[in-house]
């Protein structure tokens, strides 16, 4: 059967049959193409290569000097170099600011940026936000092209989008698709999630790249994929441009994201609860607890109030409220639309500062140059994380990096920065840290 088909194909080709090509125009009108838009947009998307030095711990028999001498084993290399690839987007051509994902440059000692025209530059870190997986780096270069920001709240499911990045280190690559869903959260990928979902092909190396609309405006930062083998299966996620832009401004102004706090615990409004509260719409969140003396308490919010909008934006769920509040500057007056006793009203609250930062300089000379922050997992488990770390600090020299999690100090478990403060007070001559990075943990002695 296969041989017969091959003979038929050969006869057709031999008979001079030609395959029709896609015409350049139809009815004297040129076919639509993304090429003109991409010629403007692609110079703003860069390839990022990082190099990090990892110290090899001394924890095996091979590190015993007597064992090595007896068996004539050369001393093992104490450091190794790790490399990674990703993408970034130039968002300020004059200042040289580039936005990317935190996981692209995490723990990097060197960050190299390659432009579309082949120029290569060493970048410096401006600030990172591990909780939203955003980082800002800067290069000193002329004749840069920046992508203009789009309003991601104007996106609709079905809008066409284009992903630009550096998948698998192949070099700049463009893929297209549509917006598959909006407001994706609860995925457990980041602490703050409000993702755009797209079927435009996103693969490893696309992280930090651009998701643009058909005008070439930046609607999102490509961040994550869902795939059983780590490759594209048509489910990719991008951080919305509005969220990324707010984080960018925080990082440029302060070097960190100074998240505010409303001071409430809440749960999603279900249909059953909506009926119980006399509300027609089931979108919103129910306040189940108010922290005493918090912004919410001072504004007069109560248990049982239903928040239906924040700053005029309808509230979908508790996660959306957390995202909105987590990006507001301390001192900002936020307007909330609530329903109380069946009546809709407006409440204005002044955002509180989160007391979750602890400078190491005030604790011990051993922890100088370190900023610790409080964080928590999606299921509410609290932990301490390194928020900022100076390159010359003792912890940096021991291989610790921003984003590392501190499990214990001097064998005492810590869940908050206050726990760390108390643990360090007991021994100022040496600090034994149990540090987690990714799925592995190790002890580091600082002395």
N, C-alpha and C positions, 0 to 999 in steps of 0.2 A: 504493500500500500504506500509506504514512504517513498519507494523507488518510483512508483507511478506518479506521485505528486511532484517529485523532482523532475521527471521527464516533462510533465505538463508545464512546469515553471520554465524549463529550458526552452521548450517550444515557443512559449509566449515571448520570452526575451529575444529569442532568435527571430521572431516574427516582427520585431521592431516595436513591441509594446513599451510605452514610457509611462512612468508614474507621474501623476499631476502634482505640481508643487503649489504651496500656498501662495496665492496671488499677492502682489505688493499693494494692490488697491482693488476696490470693488466700486463700480459705478463712478469711476474717476475720483473716489475718495480714499485716501490712504488708510490702511488698517490701524487701529489703535495700538500703541506700544508704550511700555513703561520706560523705555530707554531714555527719553529726554529727562524724565524726573530722576532717574537713577544717576544720570550724568551729573546732576546737581547734588544729589544726596550722598553718594558713595564716598566722596573725598572726606566726609565728616566722620566716617566709621573707620576705626583703627584696629590693628592687631596688637595684642598685648602678650608679651612673653615675660615670665618671672623666673627668678632664681632665688632659692632659699638654702641657707646652710643649716643642716640639722646635726646636732651633736649626738654621737653614738654613746649611749650610757654604758658605764662599766658595771656589768652585772652578770658576767659569765666566767667560767673557768679559764677561758682563753685570755682574760685580762689579768690573770695572776702572773706576776713577773717570774716567780720561781718555776711555774708550769711552763711558761714560754721558753725560759732558759734551758730547762731540762730537755725539752723536745725540740729545741732550736726552731721555735715558731716566731716569725717576725711580729712586731707590735702592730696591732690593728689600727687602721686609720680612725682617728677620733671624730672626724667630721665627714659628712657626705652632702652632696649637692642635689637638690630636687628642682625640677623644672616643670612649668605648666604653661598652657596657652589659653588665651581667651580673646575677648573683644572689648571695645569701648567706643564711646560716642563723644565727639567734641561738641560741647554745648556753649562754649565761650571762646571765640576765635582770638579775641584780643588778649585775654588773660591766659589762654592755653588750658582751660579747665576741661577735663575729660571725666565723664561719668561711666562707671562700670559696676560689676558686682563685687561685693566684699570677698566672696569665695574665690574670685579670680586672682586677687592680689594678697590673699590671706597669708601671713607669715613670710612675705617676700622680703628678701634683702636687696634685690635689684629688680627694677621694673623697666622693661624696654618697650617702647611704643614705636611701631612702624606705620607710617602713613600710606595712603593709597598711592602716592607718587614715589614711594620707595625710601623716603627719608626716615632715618631712625634716630630716636631721642631717648635719653634716660629721664624717667619721670620721678617726681617726688610726691610723697603722700600728703594730702591735705586733711583728710578725715575719713572715718569709716563708721558705718552703722550696721553692725552684725545682725541686729534684730530684724532689719528689713532687707539685709543683703545688698547694701549700697555702699559704694566707695567713690571718693573724688580724688583724682590725681592731677598733676599739672606738669606741662612741658613748656620749655622756653623755645618757641619757634615762631617764625614769620609766615605770612601767607597761608594761614589756616582757614578751613571752612567749617562752620558750625551749623548744626541742624536747628531750625526753628522749632519751638515747642508747640504742640497742639493741645487742645483741651480734651483730655481723655474722657471727661464726663459727657461729651457730645457723641461718643462712640455708640454704635448700635450693633446688635448681633446681625451678622450678615455683611457688614462693611468690609470692603477689600483692604488688606494690609500686606506689607512686604517686610520680610525679615532680612537684615543684612548683618553678616558676621564672618567668623573665621572657623567654620566647623572642621574638626579633626586636624587643624593646622594646615588645611589645604590652601589657605589664602582667602581673600575676600570672596564671598559667595552670596548670591541673592536668591531667595525663595519667596513664593507668594501664596496667599490663602485668604481666608476670611476670619472675622472675629467670630469665634464659636460660642463664647459665653463671656459674661462680665461679672465682676464682683466675686470671683472664686476665692473662698477662704476655708479655713478648717482643714487644710491639706497636710499640715504639720511640716511644711517645707521651711517656713520662716515664722518668727514670732508675730510679725505684723504682715497680714496677707490681704490683698484686695486685687487679685490677679486678673489680667485680661487673658482669656484662653483663646488660642488660635490653632488652626491646622496648617499654617505656614511651617514648613520643615525647620525645626530647631534641633540641633545636635550638639554633642559635647564640643566646646570651642566657640559656640554661638553666644555663650553667657556673656552678658555685658554689652551685647550688640544692640542694634536699633530695630525697633518695630515702627514702621512709618506708614502713613496713609498715602493715598494716590497723589497727594500734592507734595509729598516728600517731607512732611512735617512729622516730628517725633511724637508718637502716641504711647510708646512704652519701651522699657528696657528688658530685653529677652533674658530670662533668668533660669528657668527649669523646664524639664520635660517629664512626662510619664511614659515609661517604656520598659517592657520586661527585660530587654537586653541592653538597655542604656542608649538605644538609638531612637530615631523618630518614628512614632506610630500615629502622628497626626494630632497629638495632644501636647501642646507647648504652652508655657505661661510667661507673661511679661508683667513687670511692675508698671502700673499706669503712670503716664507722664506727669499728671498733677501731683501724685504722691512723691515721685522721684524729684520733682522740682522743689517741693517743700523741704525734703531731706537735703538736697543740694545746698539750699540757702542756709540751713542750720549748720552744715559742715563747713561751709566757707566762712560764716560769721563766727562760729564758736569752736570749730574743730571736732564737734560732737553734736549729737541730736539731744537737745535738752527737752525731754518729753514732759508734758504736763500731766496733771492728774485731776480727775473730777471727784473721785472719792465715793464711788458707788459700786455695788455688786448688782448684776442684772441677769435676766434670763430672757430668752426669745419669747415673743408673744405668740401663742398658739391660737387656733380658732376657738378652742374651749375657753381659754383665758380671756380672749377678746369678748366673747359672749358674756362672761362673768363680769367684766369691767364695763360692759355696755358700749363697746367699740365695734363699728362696722368692719373696719379693715383689720386684718391680722398681721400687718407689718408694723414692727416696732419692738421695743424691749420693755420689760417690767422691772422696775427697781425693787430689789428684794432686801437691800441693806444700804445704809448711808453711814460713811465713816464720820465719827464725831469731829467737829471743827474743820472739816474738809471744805473744799469749794462748793460741793453739792449741799452740804449742811448749811453753810452760810447763805446760799441762794434760796434756801427754804424747800429743797426737794425732800420728798417723804417716801417711805416704803409704800408700794402700791401705785405710785405714779407711773404712767406709761409714756416713755419718750418716743415720739413719732417722727421727729426731725431735729437735726442739729445744723445750725447755720443755714437753715432753709433747705438742707438736703434730706430727703426722706431716709429714714432708718430702716434697713432691711433686717438686721439681727444684731446681737450683742457684739459680734466681731467687728461690724462696721463702726459702731460707736467707739470701740477701743482703738481702731485705726485712726479715726478722726481726731480723737482726743490726744492720741499719742504723738501727733504731729503739730500740735498747737503750742505756741510759745508760752512760757510761763508769764502770767500777768494778763494774757489775752482774755477779753470778755466774750464768752461764747453764749449764743442765744439758743435755747432749747424749746421746742414745741412739745408740750406734754398734755396728757389727758388725765384729769383728776375729777373723780365723781361724775364722769360722763361729760365734763366740760373741758373744752380745749383752751389752753392758756399758754403764755410765753414766760419763760424764766431766764434770767441772765446770771451766769456764774463766772467768776474770775478764776482762771486756771491756776492751780497750785503747783509749786515745784515739787518734784519727786525727790525725796531725801534718799537717793540711792547711789551717791558717789562718795568715794572715800579716797583721799590722796594718801599715798604711801609715805610721802615725806613727813607727814605728821605722826607717823607711827614708829618708824624705825629707819635708821640709816640704811639698813639692808633693803628696804622697799622704796627707796627714793627713786623718783622718776616713773612711778606707776600710779594709774588711776583705776580703782576697782569699782564695779557697778553691781547693783542688784538686778537680777533677771529671774524669769520664771518660765517653765515649760508650759505647753498648752493645757496640761492637766493640773496646773497650779503648783508644781514643785519648784520651790525657790532655790536659787543657786547664785554663787558669786562668780563674776566674770572679769577678766582683764579688759578694761575699756580703752585705755591709752597706755602706751609704753614707750619711754624714751630709748633710743638706740644705745646710749651709753650706760644705761642702768644695769645693775647686777642681774636682774631677772632676764633682761634681753641677752646678756652675755652667756647666760645659762641655757639659752635656747627657747625661752618662753616668748609668746607672741600675743598680740591683741586677739581677743576672742577665746583664749584658753580659759577653761573652767577650773576654779580652785575648789577641790572637793574637801580638803582638810588642811589645817595649819597646825604643825607640831602634834600630829596625830589626833587633833580635835576637829570633828566634822563642823563645817561652816555652811550655813544656808543664806546668811545675810552679811552685809559688810560690818554690821555691829558685832557679829560672831567673830569675824576676822580681827577686828580691833581688840577684842578681849583675849583672843588666843595669842596674839603677838605680844601683848603686855607681859605675858608670863616668862618670855625668854627673848631678850633683845640681842643676844650674842649670835644666835643662829636661828634660821627659820626653815623648817622642813615642810615643803609644800607637796601635796598630792594633786597632780595636775592632770586634767583630762583634755585630750584633743581628738576630736572625732570619736571613734569607738575605743581608743586605747588610752590608758592612764599610766602614769609613772611618778616616782618620787624625785623631787629636786631639792637639794640642800643649798640654801643661800647663807653664806657666812662671810 
